[in-house]
Amino acid sequence: MSEKRTVRIALIQGREQGSPAADLDYTIARIRKAATSGAQVVCTQELFNTPYFCRTQDAAPFDLAEPIPGVTTDALAAVAGELGIVIIASLFERRSPGVYHNTAAVMDADGCYLGKYRKMHIPQDPGFEEKFYFTPGDLGYKVWDTKFGKISVLICWDQWYPEAARLAALAGAEIIFYPTAIGWLAEEKAALGDAQHTAWETVQRGHAVANGCYVAAVNRTGTEGDIEFWGQSFVADFYGQIVERAPVTDEHILLADCDLKALEDMRRIWPFFRDRRIGSYGEISKRMID
């Protein structure tokens, strides 16, 4: 039997605490708690140190944006180095006046800042007015070879796009993390709530299967304005099985063990990458095939 190569990951599912400083303190405390439980890679929810300000269009929240790297990543890098863990943090990036991104930063276990990913797919829906705030990402789909494995980070709306997950996996990702802020609008929950959540979870489990990797989605919980975030952060393995799932309404540190040797073994017996007919996919880059 193959020897395990196991990585323990943690997802910090929380509520907004009222200020960036309070959110940072809250998150660092939970990162420390996760590390005491053996977590080696810890990921925050989307925009972890701000409210989900995209519920409306208002210029004031632009003041919440910050440079990356910057003060927050410096603080988290120090924690990562102290604890010997990898930290993934989702932040509101100020690139320049008028250009802002929804960005995830990665700090390795030695405290080094490895780089960032800028959210590529930007939604625009009632209660999710993200096109007003975020410029689409321009860094491509990133993979980092951390102390504990090869990871990629995609963000929320990216979850619905198999192309993004595929490109991350083709670049070597063993675990794809999805910091998330998704929930129910009050007027839709009764009619569509179950269907919306099922679609969200199912499409990501499909990414895990099709790409032979682990998928880790970390959502917010609690209510902000008219949005009830549905929590239920989860980790799915390469067969699409749910390894662990967090509750709907509770703040929660979700811990899951990812066996990267078993992942490699699975890719050998279900060799999806080997059997891809790459010469036949040229039209995938078109908007539509007319």
Phi and psi in degrees as a GROMACS rama.xvg file:
@    title "Ramachandran Plot"
@    xaxis  label "Phi"
@    yaxis  label "Psi"
@TYPE xy
-64.8132  141.517  SER-2
-73.9501  135.964  GLU-3
-70.7232  146.642  LYS-4
-127.91  88.5686  ARG-5
-100.825  136.356  THR-6
-118.35  129.518  VAL-7
-95.5986  124.143  ARG-8
-111.673  158.67  ILE-9
-135.248  138.597  ALA-10
-116.161  128.608  LEU-11
-98.3082  97.1315  ILE-12
-92.02  115.48  GLN-13
-142.953  -177.333  GLY-14
-110.541  154.41  ARG-15
-68.1514  137.074  GLU-16
-103.701  -0.0698545  GLN-17
110.515  -19.7551  GLY-18
-159.468  156.228  SER-19
-57.9566  -39.1517  PRO-20
-64.3374  -43.7045  ALA-21
-66.6735  -39.8489  ALA-22
-62.8418  -40.4576  ASP-23
-65.8694  -45.8881  LEU-24
-60.449  -44.8668  ASP-25
-58.4502  -46.0685  TYR-26
-70.7688  -42.3799  THR-27
-61.9669  -39.1658  ILE-28
-60.3586  -39.0382  ALA-29
-76.3487  -31.5804  ARG-30
-61.7807  -44.0822  ILE-31
-62.178  -42.2624  ARG-32
-63.7383  -41.5615  LYS-33
-61.3961  -40.4194  ALA-34
-63.6326  -36.1807  ALA-35
-66.2977  -19.9291  THR-36
-94.9082  11.0756  SER-37
95.3602  5.18713  GLY-38
-63.1168  136.076  ALA-39
-110.319  -25.3056  GLN-40
-131.545  125.73  VAL-41
-123.658  133.73  VAL-42
-124.631  136.921  CYS-43
-87.714  168.38  THR-44
-74.5126  169.525  GLN-45
-63.5741  136.274  GLU-46
50.0583  55.4152  LEU-47
-65.7673  -25.9296  PHE-48
-108.504  24.4015  ASN-49
-140.594  164.992  THR-50
-66.6672  168.446  PRO-51
-82.2965  85.4607  TYR-52
-76.1061  -6.55398  PHE-53
-77.3656  6.1996  CYS-54
-64.8365  -26.9015  ARG-55
-137.535  168.268  THR-56
-97.6808  115.093  GLN-57
-155.453  130.686  ASP-58
-70.8299  -21.5611  ALA-59
-57.4948  -41.4503  ALA-60
-62.1007  -15.8181  PRO-61
-58.6229  -23.9775  PHE-62
-68.4277  -14.641  ASP-63
-80.4752  -14.6128  LEU-64
-71.6043  155.142  ALA-65
-144.904  154.983  GLU-66
-66.6017  149.166  PRO-67
-132.937  118.254  ILE-68
-69.516  159.721  PRO-69
-171.957  -154.832  GLY-70
-60.5353  -45.935  VAL-71
-68.3056  -44.3514  THR-72
-66.519  -32.9234  THR-73
-61.827  -43.8964  ASP-74
-63.6908  -42.9211  ALA-75
-72.4451  -34.1069  LEU-76
-62.5571  -38.866  ALA-77
-62.8429  -40.794  ALA-78
-66.1356  -42.7736  VAL-79
-59.0997  -45.5749  ALA-80
-65.7281  -40.8916  GLY-81
-62.646  -42.8704  GLU-82
-90.4107  -12.8024  LEU-83
69.7559  39.3164  GLY-84
-128.614  164.088  ILE-85
-92.4744  136.202  VAL-86
-123.069  132.088  ILE-87
-113.553  124.16  ILE-88
-127.997  129.684  ALA-89
-98.1137  124.107  SER-90
-137.111  164.635  LEU-91
-95.6797  110.399  PHE-92
-94.3273  129.957  GLU-93
-96.0051  107.621  ARG-94
-87.1695  -43.2163  ARG-95
-166.193  168.244  SER-96
-56.4599  120.466  PRO-97
89.8837  -5.88894  GLY-98
-126.902  112.546  VAL-99
-131.579  150.062  TYR-100
-131.307  153.617  HIS-101
-93.0797  109.89  ASN-102
-130.866  145.181  THR-103
-114.256  133.085  ALA-104
-109.25  146.571  ALA-105
-122.579  127.179  VAL-106
-115.377  129.064  MET-107
-82.995  173.474  ASP-108
-69.6023  -12.5551  ALA-109
-93.3973  6.40786  ASP-110
88.1668  4.39035  GLY-111
-84.1902  138.024  CYS-112
-76.8101  119.261  TYR-113
-88.6327  -30.5664  LEU-114
150.146  -169.347  GLY-115
-142.939  158.626  LYS-116
-123.214  132.784  TYR-117
-103.979  126.852  ARG-118
-50.762  126.439  LYS-119
-87.6151  -43.7877  MET-120
-99.7451  121.454  HIS-121
-114.413  118.952  ILE-122
-83.0873  165.731  PRO-123
-148.248  101.54  GLN-124
-142.747  161.187  ASP-125
-55.1512  125.91  PRO-126
86.2207  -11.2184  GLY-127
-132.842  69.6207  PHE-128
-88.5519  55.3014  GLU-129
-76.388  -26.6042  GLU-130
-64.8823  -23.559  LYS-131
-67.0895  -32.3263  PHE-132
-101.37  -36.6633  TYR-133
-113.16  130.674  PHE-134
-79.7937  135.647  THR-135
-58.3684  146.604  PRO-136
-62.5627  154.384  GLY-137
-136.476  19.2936  ASP-138
-103.185  -1.07852  LEU-139
77.8765  -169.432  GLY-140
-100.217  114.45  TYR-141
-99.2832  145.719  LYS-142
-130.71  133.993  VAL-143
-117.549  133.604  TRP-144
-90.9073  88.0327  ASP-145
-84.6633  175.737  THR-146
-57.5994  -30.1817  LYS-147
-110.886  14.1516  PHE-148
134.951  171.846  GLY-149
-90.0011  120.422  LYS-150
-123.809  152.954  ILE-151
-127.969  156.164  SER-152
-128.582  125.124  VAL-153
-121.493  163.895  LEU-154
-129.391  121.082  ILE-155
42.3432  -100.14  CYS-156
-56.4645  -24.4105  TRP-157
-58.0704  -21.3566  ASP-158
-59.6654  -25.7581  GLN-159
-87.9171  -0.662944  TRP-160
-112.764  106.624  TYR-161
-62.945  -26.0023  PRO-162
-61.9795  -39.4364  GLU-163
-65.4613  -47.1022  ALA-164
-63.1241  -39.7883  ALA-165
-62.6795  -45.9663  ARG-166
-64.7487  -36.7982  LEU-167
-64.0878  -44.1222  ALA-168
-67.4904  -38.8573  ALA-169
-64.4437  -26.0083  LEU-170
-85.367  2.96223  ALA-171
110.392  2.88662  GLY-172
-62.7009  131.517  ALA-173
-97.7272  -30.3947  GLU-174
-131.332  127.989  ILE-175
-107.439  123.123  ILE-176
-99.9898  138.606  PHE-177
-125.35  87.371  TYR-178
-60.5381  136.811  PRO-179
-142.516  148.511  THR-180
-137.763  92.3109  ALA-181
-137.183  143.136  ILE-182
-163.588  -171.87  GLY-183
-96.9769  137.78  TRP-184
-81.8181  140.223  LEU-185
-55.5853  -39.5735  ALA-186
-75.5371  -10.8202  GLU-187
-107.232  -18.8423  GLU-188
-60.2121  -44.746  LYS-189
-61.3969  -42.7302  ALA-190
-84.6649  -36.0734  ALA-191
-122.352  -5.39476  LEU-192
-56.3273  -49.8779  GLY-193
-64.3101  -41.4293  ASP-194
-66.0035  -41.2938  ALA-195
-62.5216  -46.3301  GLN-196
-65.0716  -41.6197  HIS-197
-59.793  -43.5117  THR-198
-62.1135  -43.817  ALA-199
-60.5428  -47.499  TRP-200
-71.6719  -41.0516  GLU-201
-65.4239  -43.4643  THR-202
-63.1891  -35.6525  VAL-203
-73.9321  -36.4909  GLN-204
-62.5237  -34.8447  ARG-205
-64.8363  -38.6257  GLY-206
-58.8923  -41.4038  HIS-207
-61.9625  -43.2276  ALA-208
-67.8053  -51.8544  VAL-209
-63.8182  -24.7741  ALA-210
-111.632  3.12976  ASN-211
56.0456  48.093  GLY-212
-142.234  170.335  CYS-213
-85.3741  145.101  TYR-214
-122.908  131.184  VAL-215
-127.404  111.236  ALA-216
-108.312  123.667  ALA-217
-119.275  114.626  VAL-218
-106.702  161.953  ASN-219
-77.2301  166.69  ARG-220
-135.276  170.783  THR-221
91.5212  177.731  GLY-222
-115.351  131.162  THR-223
-128.344  115.322  GLU-224
60.3393  -125.739  GLY-225
-94.868  5.90278  ASP-226
-104.735  125.04  ILE-227
-101.486  101.301  GLU-228
-64.6774  135.717  PHE-229
-92.683  10.1834  TRP-230
53.1751  -129.156  GLY-231
55.1652  35.6127  GLN-232
-51.2445  147.188  SER-233
-152.701  162.549  PHE-234
-123.851  128.86  VAL-235
-114.152  142.635  ALA-236
-89.8095  -174.947  ASP-237
-73.8696  -3.89323  PHE-238
-100.282  3.88988  TYR-239
81.065  6.89176  GLY-240
-77.2929  139.947  GLN-241
-76.2474  116.5  ILE-242
-79.2399  -46.5719  VAL-243
-148.703  149.418  GLU-244
-140.139  137.534  ARG-245
-85.5895  162.746  ALA-246
-72.7949  175.61  PRO-247
-75.4096  -53.7466  VAL-248
-104.677  -10.5084  THR-249
-91.674  143.722  ASP-250
-66.1388  139.937  GLU-251
-156.891  140.791  HIS-252
-103.632  107.68  ILE-253
-90.5139  125.931  LEU-254
-112.844  136.881  LEU-255
-147.817  143.438  ALA-256
-99.373  129.126  ASP-257
-112.682  117.39  CYS-258
-90.7756  100.163  ASP-259
-75.8906  -22.3904  LEU-260
-72.2028  -40.6425  LYS-261
-64.0866  -34.6426  ALA-262
-60.0058  -47.2089  LEU-263
-61.9223  -41.7488  GLU-264
-61.2665  -40.5114  ASP-265
-64.2015  -41.3157  MET-266
-63.6033  -25.5834  ARG-267
-73.2622  -36.2146  ARG-268
-92.9772  -21.7931  ILE-269
-120.245  78.6172  TRP-270
-83.878  66.5763  PRO-271
-59.7162  -37.9233  PHE-272
-68.6059  -38.2859  PHE-273
-61.217  -39.734  ARG-274
-91.8804  4.63849  ASP-275
-64.09  135.475  ARG-276
-96.0213  76.0371  ARG-277
-63.3374  -26.642  ILE-278
-72.1354  -11.0947  GLY-279
-100.125  0.968733  SER-280
-103.245  13.3836  TYR-281
-55.8216  -34.2094  GLY-282
-76.795  -4.34591  GLU-283
-63.4978  -22.5987  ILE-284
-84.0358  -2.18258  SER-285
-84.2387  151.978  LYS-286
-61.3072  -48.2163  ARG-287
-144.386  159.177  MET-288
-103.797  103.499  ILE-289
